[in-house]
Amino acid sequence: MTTKSKTSRKANFKAAGGLSGFLRRPVGQIAVVAIAALIIYLIAVSAGGGGAPDTLAREISVDEAYEMYQAGAFVLDVRTQEEWDEYHAPNTTLIPLDQLEARLSELPTDQEIVVVCRSGNRSQQGRDILVHAGFNATSMAGGLKQWYARGYPTVGQPAQ
């Protein structure tokens, strides 16, 4: 092998192995882990997983919702007007789900909000709308059907 070819191979190795050599050292490995952690954090923040921690659970039981109701939490019913007229929990507020985004200004920003509906499905959608808008909100699993079945107070009663 000639001296010239040895020199050019070393130069090629240094040029190609610069990054490879860096990644073999602990400082390079730590840098890669730090960059990966930063990327994961940025993805979590953009998906709503970062920022201020929520103080409420994403979804609570009817019994937990009733405790919050008794303690003065703001209860938001996202059913239709017709469903509300049939029966609802006393001292709660009706804003149908299809109107919620347009009526966010009617909601308290300094109070916990429990979102309820008939069976628990629409309340999850309402909760998500509120959480994404910066409200401290949770949804009630089981809905007002289960609320009524537990014997909690209602104005009116569901059709049998």
C-alpha positions in Angstrom: 0.0 0.0 0.0 1.4 3.4 -0.9 1.7 6.3 1.6 -0.6 8.4 -0.5 -3.5 5.9 -0.3 -3.0 5.5 3.5 -3.2 9.2 4.0 -6.3 9.6 1.9 -8.0 6.7 3.7 -7.2 8.3 7.0 -8.6 11.6 5.8 -11.8 9.8 4.5 -12.1 8.0 7.8 -11.8 11.2 9.8 -14.3 13.0 7.5 -16.8 10.1 7.6 -16.1 9.1 11.2 -16.4 12.6 12.7 -20.1 12.1 13.5 -19.6 8.4 14.1 -16.7 9.1 16.5 -18.8 11.8 18.3 -21.7 9.4 18.8 -19.3 6.8 20.3 -18.4 9.2 23.1 -20.7 9.7 26.1 -21.1 13.3 25.4 -22.4 12.4 21.9 -24.8 9.8 23.3 -26.1 12.3 25.9 -26.7 14.9 23.2 -28.7 12.4 21.1 -30.9 11.4 24.1 -31.4 15.1 25.0 -32.5 15.9 21.4 -34.9 12.9 21.4 -36.3 14.0 24.7 -36.9 17.5 23.4 -38.7 16.2 20.4 -40.9 14.0 22.5 -41.7 17.0 24.8 -42.6 19.2 21.9 -44.9 16.6 20.5 -46.6 16.2 23.9 -47.0 19.9 24.3 -48.5 20.3 20.8 -50.9 17.5 21.5 -52.2 19.1 24.7 -50.1 17.0 27.0 -47.9 19.8 28.3 -48.4 23.2 29.9 -50.2 23.6 33.2 -51.4 20.3 34.7 -55.1 19.8 34.8 -56.5 19.7 38.3 -59.5 17.6 37.3 -59.6 14.1 36.0 -60.6 13.7 32.4 -63.7 11.8 33.4 -65.3 11.2 36.8 -68.1 8.9 38.1 -71.6 10.1 38.8 -70.9 9.9 42.5 -67.8 12.1 42.2 -69.8 14.6 40.0 -72.5 14.8 42.6 -69.9 15.6 45.3 -68.5 18.3 43.1 -72.0 19.6 42.4 -72.7 19.8 46.2 -69.4 21.6 46.6 -70.4 24.3 44.1 -68.8 23.2 40.9 -70.3 24.7 37.7 -72.3 21.9 36.0 -72.8 22.3 32.3 -75.4 20.2 30.5 -74.7 19.8 26.8 -77.9 18.0 25.8 -80.6 19.4 23.6 -83.3 21.8 24.8 -85.8 19.0 24.5 -83.8 16.7 26.7 -83.3 19.5 29.2 -87.0 20.2 29.3 -87.7 16.6 30.1 -85.4 16.5 33.1 -82.2 18.0 34.4 -80.2 18.5 37.5 -81.3 21.7 39.4 -79.0 24.7 39.3 -77.1 23.6 36.2 -76.6 25.4 32.9 -77.7 24.3 29.5 -75.5 25.0 26.5 -76.2 22.3 23.8 -73.0 20.7 22.4 -73.6 22.1 18.9 -73.6 25.7 20.4 -70.8 25.3 22.9 -67.8 26.7 21.0 -69.8 29.8 20.1 -70.9 30.4 23.7 -67.6 29.8 25.6 -67.8 33.4 26.9 -70.8 32.4 29.0 -68.7 30.0 31.1 -66.7 30.8 34.3 -63.0 30.8 33.8 -62.3 30.6 37.6 -64.4 27.6 38.5 -64.3 23.9 37.9 -66.7 22.7 35.2 -68.4 19.3 35.2 -69.9 18.5 31.8 -72.9 16.2 31.7 -75.2 14.8 29.0 -77.7 11.9 28.8 -75.3 8.9 28.8 -71.8 10.3 28.9 -70.7 10.5 25.3 -71.5 14.1 24.4 -70.1 15.3 27.7 -66.6 13.9 26.7 -66.8 16.0 23.5 -67.9 19.0 25.5 -65.1 18.5 28.0 -62.5 18.3 25.2 -63.8 21.5 23.7 -63.5 23.3 27.1 -60.1 21.9 27.9 -58.7 22.9 24.6 -60.1 26.4 25.2 -58.3 26.6 28.5 -61.1 25.7 30.9 -60.7 23.4 33.9 -63.2 20.8 32.9 -64.1 17.2 33.3 -66.9 15.0 32.1 -69.3 12.7 34.0 -69.4 9.1 33.0 -72.8 7.5 32.9 -74.7 10.7 32.2 -77.9 12.0 33.7 -79.5 8.6 33.2 -77.2 7.3 35.9 -77.5 10.4 38.0 -81.3 9.9 38.1 -81.0 6.2 38.8 -78.8 7.0 41.8 -81.6 9.2 43.2 -79.7 12.5 42.8 -81.9 15.5 42.5 -83.6 16.4 39.2 -86.2 18.7 37.9 -88.6 16.5 36.0 -87.9 12.8 35.2 -86.9 10.8 32.2 -89.6 9.2 30.1 -90.0 5.6 31.0 
